[in-house]
Amino acid sequence: MEKMEDVVVIGGGPAGAASALWLHQLGLRVMLLEAGPAVGGLQLRSPYSNVWIPGLLGKSGQEVAGLLQEQLRAASVPHIPGFRVTSFRRVDASTAWEVSNGSRTFRARYVVIATGSKPRSAGFVESDCVAIGPGISMERVSVEGRRVAILGGGDNAFDQAGSVLRRGAASVDIYCRRRPSAQPLLQRLVPARHVHVGPFDADQTHMTVNGIPYDVLGVQFGFDACIPGGLEVPLRAGCIDVDQHGAIPSLPRIYAAGEVTNYWHPCVTTSFAHGIQVAKSIQLNLLAEAAESASEIAQEAVVEC
Ligand SMILES: Cc1cc2nc3c(=O)[nH]c(=O)nc-3n(C[C@H](O)[C@H](O)[C@H](O)COP(=O)(O)OP(=O)(O)OC[C@H]3O[C@@H](n4cnc5c(N)ncnc54)[C@H](O)[C@@H]3O)c2cc1C
């Protein structure tokens, strides 16, 4: 068993990294646990140059992840990559939680869940001709001169279809069960005759959709929040339901931040902000608890006198 931390942060994407950085710089004992090989979260999947994150124009998602790694190292924020939290247990309602990967356990007064989300696979398996989710999964598949089918009708489906056409695909068809929900700007990237709305049957083994053969399938069915096991958390629309401080009112001393929550529009900037808000809320709670116990000690001293 490790020493007691003030806070364990689970997940090293933008939300968890921002939270851990602030908690550490606010003088608290923090440990950041990341399942993947490096900090950065979904930004590690993005080779694209960003136009959305204020102040980081032109940096790719992977570069943004690299900057986060560099900043955590420079500030000496304790963090462990390759640590997937698999269980979560309340030791004592008022004092501690235990978080473990099965072989190593951390105990902390507060826990921040910042486990983000992952692309839905819907039973498909990534291969050299099947991509799941946007970004590097699509980019590593060769599309030049090939027939591509994209499954899904949201922003990512149309955005990735546009990217596949720019990369020289012979054709791209979009299959979506309902009317596409992508922004009109993105829908214009694909000619209407290549957008098929209604039930469809996609078969990875034979690489067909509704019996039509394709060279590449791109599965773009959106994302699911990653909820760590061992804990009953309240959900809203599949995400952890938090209050305006990032707290989960039914679970004392547990907070959640970023894309795993229902709170804000998911992007890097809101994830940073949410992680920071949670860090400040926890610091204020700890200060209030310290003040309360100091006043209890002072009262006991007065009684003894
Ligand atoms: C291809 C692509 C391009 C994008 N481009 C942009 C852009 O240009 N601008 C922008 O603002 N946003 C962009 N986004 C969205 C942005 O990356 C996300 O909104 C943001 O990363 C969410 O941050 P997060 O920290 O909440 O979650 P994530 O980034 O999902 O991080 C969660 C982390 O938790 C870890 N984790 C999960 N479960 C566990 C566990 N049990 N134990 C330990 N660790 C765990 C995961 O490994 C992951 O590292 C893009 C996303 C993609 C996929």
PDBQT file of the ligand as one rigid body, heavy atoms in Angstrom, charges set to zero:
ROOT
HETATM    1  C1  LIG A 401      -9.109  12.879 -33.738  1.00  0.00    +0.000 C 
HETATM    2  C2  LIG A 401      -9.513  13.895 -32.696  1.00  0.00    +0.000 A 
HETATM    3  C3  LIG A 401      -9.248  15.231 -32.917  1.00  0.00    +0.000 A 
HETATM    4  C4  LIG A 401      -9.615  16.188 -31.973  1.00  0.00    +0.000 A 
HETATM    5  N1  LIG A 401      -9.334  17.506 -32.224  1.00  0.00    +0.000 NA
HETATM    6  C5  LIG A 401      -9.627  18.443 -31.300  1.00  0.00    +0.000 A 
HETATM    7  C6  LIG A 401      -9.265  19.813 -31.520  1.00  0.00    +0.000 A 
HETATM    8  O1  LIG A 401      -8.687  20.185 -32.536  1.00  0.00    +0.000 OA
HETATM    9  N2  LIG A 401      -9.580  20.712 -30.539  1.00  0.00    +0.000 N 
HETATM   10  C7  LIG A 401     -10.219  20.328 -29.397  1.00  0.00    +0.000 A 
HETATM   11  O2  LIG A 401     -10.458  21.173 -28.534  1.00  0.00    +0.000 OA
HETATM   12  N3  LIG A 401     -10.574  19.042 -29.173  1.00  0.00    +0.000 NA
HETATM   13  C8  LIG A 401     -10.295  18.089 -30.079  1.00  0.00    +0.000 A 
HETATM   14  N4  LIG A 401     -10.628  16.783 -29.862  1.00  0.00    +0.000 N 
HETATM   15  C9  LIG A 401     -11.380  16.428 -28.635  1.00  0.00    +0.000 C 
HETATM   16  C10 LIG A 401     -10.457  16.385 -27.411  1.00  0.00    +0.000 C 
HETATM   17  O3  LIG A 401      -9.307  15.606 -27.687  1.00  0.00    +0.000 OA
HETATM   18  C11 LIG A 401     -11.226  15.827 -26.211  1.00  0.00    +0.000 C 
HETATM   19  O4  LIG A 401     -12.400  16.601 -25.982  1.00  0.00    +0.000 OA
HETATM   20  C12 LIG A 401     -10.370  15.855 -24.942  1.00  0.00    +0.000 C 
HETATM   21  O5  LIG A 401      -9.185  15.090 -25.145  1.00  0.00    +0.000 OA
HETATM   22  C13 LIG A 401     -11.126  15.289 -23.744  1.00  0.00    +0.000 C 
HETATM   23  O6  LIG A 401     -10.263  15.324 -22.636  1.00  0.00    +0.000 OA
HETATM   24  P1  LIG A 401     -10.492  14.402 -21.338  1.00  0.00    +0.000 P 
HETATM   25  O7  LIG A 401      -9.282  14.592 -20.484  1.00  0.00    +0.000 OA
HETATM   26  O8  LIG A 401     -11.808  14.663 -20.756  1.00  0.00    +0.000 OA
HETATM   27  O9  LIG A 401     -10.565  12.901 -21.866  1.00  0.00    +0.000 OA
HETATM   28  P2  LIG A 401      -9.518  11.997 -22.784  1.00  0.00    +0.000 P 
HETATM   29  O10 LIG A 401      -8.762  12.881 -23.653  1.00  0.00    +0.000 OA
HETATM   30  O11 LIG A 401     -10.401  10.965 -23.312  1.00  0.00    +0.000 OA
HETATM   31  O12 LIG A 401      -8.551  11.430 -21.662  1.00  0.00    +0.000 OA
HETATM   32  C14 LIG A 401      -8.963  10.437 -20.759  1.00  0.00    +0.000 C 
HETATM   33  C15 LIG A 401      -7.741   9.622 -20.323  1.00  0.00    +0.000 C 
HETATM   34  O13 LIG A 401      -8.134   8.712 -19.291  1.00  0.00    +0.000 OA
HETATM   35  C16 LIG A 401      -7.452   7.483 -19.486  1.00  0.00    +0.000 C 
HETATM   36  N5  LIG A 401      -8.227   6.410 -18.834  1.00  0.00    +0.000 N 
HETATM   37  C17 LIG A 401      -9.430   5.902 -19.210  1.00  0.00    +0.000 A 
HETATM   38  N6  LIG A 401      -9.811   4.907 -18.357  1.00  0.00    +0.000 NA
HETATM   39  C18 LIG A 401      -8.817   4.813 -17.421  1.00  0.00    +0.000 A 
HETATM   40  C19 LIG A 401      -8.620   3.974 -16.268  1.00  0.00    +0.000 A 
HETATM   41  N7  LIG A 401      -9.527   3.054 -15.901  1.00  0.00    +0.000 N 
HETATM   42  N8  LIG A 401      -7.479   4.122 -15.538  1.00  0.00    +0.000 NA
HETATM   43  C20 LIG A 401      -6.557   5.069 -15.875  1.00  0.00    +0.000 A 
HETATM   44  N9  LIG A 401      -6.693   5.887 -16.969  1.00  0.00    +0.000 NA
HETATM   45  C21 LIG A 401      -7.803   5.764 -17.725  1.00  0.00    +0.000 A 
HETATM   46  C22 LIG A 401      -7.397   7.323 -21.006  1.00  0.00    +0.000 C 
HETATM   47  O14 LIG A 401      -6.353   6.443 -21.371  1.00  0.00    +0.000 OA
HETATM   48  C23 LIG A 401      -7.145   8.780 -21.448  1.00  0.00    +0.000 C 
HETATM   49  O15 LIG A 401      -5.767   9.055 -21.547  1.00  0.00    +0.000 OA
HETATM   50  C24 LIG A 401     -10.281  15.791 -30.773  1.00  0.00    +0.000 A 
HETATM   51  C25 LIG A 401     -10.541  14.435 -30.540  1.00  0.00    +0.000 A 
HETATM   52  C26 LIG A 401     -10.165  13.475 -31.487  1.00  0.00    +0.000 A 
HETATM   53  C27 LIG A 401     -10.441  12.026 -31.219  1.00  0.00    +0.000 C 
ENDROOT
TORSDOF 0
